[in-house]
Amino acid sequence: MSRYRGPRFKKIRRLGALPGLTNKRPKAVSDFRNQSRSGKKSQYRIRLEEKQKLRFHYGLTERQLLKYVRIAGKAKGSTGRVLLQLLEMRLDNILFRLGMASTIPAARQLVNHRHVVVNGHIVDIPSYRCKPRDIITAKDEQQSRTLIQNSLNSSPHAEVPTHLTLHPFQYKGLVNQIIDSKWVGLKINELLVVEYYSRQT
């Protein structure tokens, strides 16, 4: 299944707020979520919706998300928590959380078009896994800096999470540490996602 490129409001109405997918919000998102066409939701549907929420927020294909679940399952600690840490430490998500891109798709485009430098080297892979002490900057060209500056000026972002530091006048972000689960930018029950895949495999 390919990456979703359809109407974004359609997914927000069904799944609730997805800040990584779009910074626009339809009226009364919560009202749409509370309207269930079929009455009571089945356990399968609840798990499916949590999985879809994770997938659309981070802009992943089904195959990519399954790969992350398998990696998280082999790591030490809670599979759900490790899964969220893996997704949050992706380069495209870090750019979004710093405010250097207005959405995760916009961040992916910045990376694909080679506007982003990590530790002095251009990185054009949005799924690049950032590590503590990584330094993320705009490429030293006017176009790259203008794109990031426009996002910093226009994005109504909340405070930068504690695992990141933003130096806006230098177009620079620092990764301080692995993210704490309370700073994850999406309200989600990650255990339901793990349960969904455990029943699929």
matplotlib code that plots the C-alpha trace (Angstrom):
import matplotlib.pyplot as plt

x = [0.0, 1.5, 1.7, -1.6, -2.0, -5.8, -7.9, -6.4, -9.6, -11.3, -8.7, -9.0, -12.7, -12.4, -9.4, -9.2, -6.4, -3.3, -0.9, 1.8, -0.6, -1.9, -1.8, -5.4, -8.4, -12.0, -14.7, -15.4, -13.0, -14.1, -17.7, -16.8, -15.0, -17.9, -20.3, -20.0, -22.0, -22.3, -22.9, -20.5, -17.1, -15.6, -12.2, -10.7, -11.9, -10.6, -7.1, -7.3, -8.1, -5.2, -2.9, -4.2, -3.8, -0.1, 0.4, -1.2, 0.3, 3.9, 3.2, 4.2, 3.3, 1.8, 5.1, 7.2, 5.0, 5.1, 8.9, 9.1, 6.8, 9.2, 12.3, 10.6, 9.6, 13.2, 14.4, 14.6, 11.7, 8.0, 7.4, 4.9, 7.2, 10.1, 7.9, 7.0, 10.6, 11.7, 9.0, 9.7, 13.4, 12.9, 14.5, 11.2, 9.5, 12.3, 12.1, 8.4, 8.7, 11.4, 9.0, 11.4, 8.5, 4.8, 3.9, 5.6, 5.0, 6.5, 9.5, 9.8, 9.9, 12.6, 14.8, 14.1, 15.1, 18.4, 17.8, 18.8, 22.2, 22.9, 26.3, 27.7, 26.5, 23.4, 20.8, 18.1, 16.5, 13.4, 13.5, 17.0, 17.1, 18.5, 20.6, 21.4, 23.9, 22.9, 23.0, 20.4, 20.7, 19.5, 21.8, 24.0, 22.0, 19.4, 16.6, 17.0, 17.1, 14.1, 12.0, 12.8, 12.4, 8.9, 7.9, 9.3, 7.4, 4.1, 3.8, 1.7, 3.8, 3.6, 6.8, 9.7, 9.9, 12.6, 14.6, 15.2, 16.7, 16.0, 18.3, 16.0, 18.4, 21.0, 18.5, 19.7, 18.2, 19.9, 18.8, 19.6, 18.3, 15.9, 12.4, 10.4, 7.0, 5.1, 6.4, 5.1, 3.1, 0.1, -2.5, -2.5, -2.6, 0.4, -0.4, -3.4, -1.2, 1.1, -1.9, -3.2, 0.0, 0.4, -3.0, -2.0, 1.2]
y = [0.0, 3.4, 6.5, 8.4, 11.4, 11.9, 14.4, 15.1, 16.4, 13.1, 11.3, 13.9, 13.6, 9.9, 9.6, 13.0, 15.6, 14.5, 17.5, 15.8, 15.4, 19.0, 22.1, 23.0, 21.8, 21.3, 22.6, 20.5, 17.6, 15.9, 15.9, 14.0, 11.4, 10.9, 10.1, 6.4, 5.2, 1.7, 2.5, 0.6, 0.0, -3.5, -4.2, -4.8, -1.4, 0.4, -1.2, -0.5, 3.2, 3.6, 2.0, 4.3, 7.3, 6.5, 5.7, 8.9, 11.2, 10.1, 9.7, 6.0, 3.2, 0.1, -1.8, 0.9, 0.9, -2.9, -2.8, -0.3, -2.6, -5.6, -3.5, -2.3, -5.9, -7.0, -4.1, -4.1, -2.4, -1.8, -2.5, 0.4, 2.9, 1.9, 2.1, 5.7, 6.6, 5.2, 7.2, 10.4, 10.2, 10.2, 13.2, 14.4, 14.3, 16.1, 19.0, 19.2, 19.2, 21.9, 24.1, 24.0, 22.5, 23.1, 19.4, 16.1, 15.9, 19.4, 18.2, 15.2, 17.4, 19.6, 16.5, 15.0, 18.3, 18.3, 21.4, 19.8, 19.1, 16.7, 16.9, 18.8, 16.4, 16.7, 14.0, 13.3, 10.4, 11.4, 8.2, 8.9, 8.1, 11.0, 10.3, 12.4, 15.2, 15.4, 18.9, 19.7, 22.8, 24.3, 24.0, 27.1, 28.5, 31.3, 29.1, 26.5, 29.2, 31.0, 27.9, 27.1, 30.7, 30.9, 27.8, 29.2, 32.5, 30.9, 27.7, 28.1, 25.5, 24.6, 24.7, 22.7, 19.3, 19.0, 16.4, 19.1, 22.6, 25.2, 28.1, 29.9, 32.6, 30.1, 27.8, 25.0, 22.3, 20.0, 16.6, 16.4, 12.9, 10.2, 11.5, 10.9, 9.3, 12.2, 14.6, 12.5, 14.8, 12.5, 11.3, 7.6, 4.2, 2.6, -0.8, -1.1, -0.7, -3.5, -5.7, -5.0, -6.2, -9.2, -10.4, -9.9, -11.9]
z = [0.0, -1.0, 1.0, 1.4, -0.9, -0.8, 1.0, 4.4, 6.1, 5.3, 7.6, 10.3, 10.4, 10.8, 13.1, 15.0, 15.0, 13.0, 13.4, 11.3, 8.3, 8.2, 10.3, 9.2, 11.2, 10.1, 12.4, 15.5, 14.8, 18.0, 16.9, 13.8, 15.9, 18.2, 15.3, 14.7, 11.8, 13.1, 16.8, 19.1, 17.6, 17.5, 19.2, 15.8, 14.5, 17.6, 17.0, 13.3, 13.9, 16.3, 13.7, 11.0, 13.2, 13.7, 10.0, 8.6, 11.2, 10.4, 6.7, 6.4, 4.1, 5.6, 4.8, 6.6, 9.7, 9.9, 9.6, 12.5, 14.6, 14.0, 14.9, 18.1, 18.9, 18.9, 21.1, 24.9, 26.7, 25.9, 22.2, 22.0, 23.6, 21.4, 18.4, 19.2, 19.9, 16.5, 14.7, 16.6, 15.9, 12.1, 10.4, 8.8, 12.2, 14.0, 11.4, 12.0, 15.8, 15.6, 13.5, 10.6, 8.5, 8.9, 8.5, 8.1, 4.4, 4.0, 6.1, 3.8, 0.8, 2.3, 2.9, -0.5, -2.2, -0.3, 1.8, 5.1, 6.6, 9.5, 11.2, 8.2, 5.6, 3.3, 4.1, 1.6, 3.3, 5.4, 7.4, 8.6, 12.3, 14.3, 17.4, 20.5, 19.8, 16.1, 14.7, 12.0, 9.9, 6.7, 3.8, 3.4, 0.5, 0.4, -0.9, 1.8, 4.6, 3.1, 3.1, 6.7, 7.8, 6.2, 8.2, 11.4, 10.9, 9.9, 11.9, 15.1, 16.9, 20.5, 22.6, 21.3, 23.1, 25.8, 23.8, 21.1, 21.1, 18.4, 17.4, 14.9, 13.9, 13.0, 11.2, 13.5, 15.7, 18.2, 19.3, 23.1, 23.9, 23.0, 23.3, 26.5, 25.7, 27.3, 24.6, 21.7, 19.5, 19.0, 21.4, 20.8, 22.6, 21.1, 22.8, 20.5, 17.5, 18.7, 19.4, 15.9, 14.3, 16.7, 15.4, 11.8, 11.9]

ax = plt.figure().add_subplot(projection="3d")
ax.plot(x, y, z, "-o")
ax.set_aspect("equal")
plt.show()
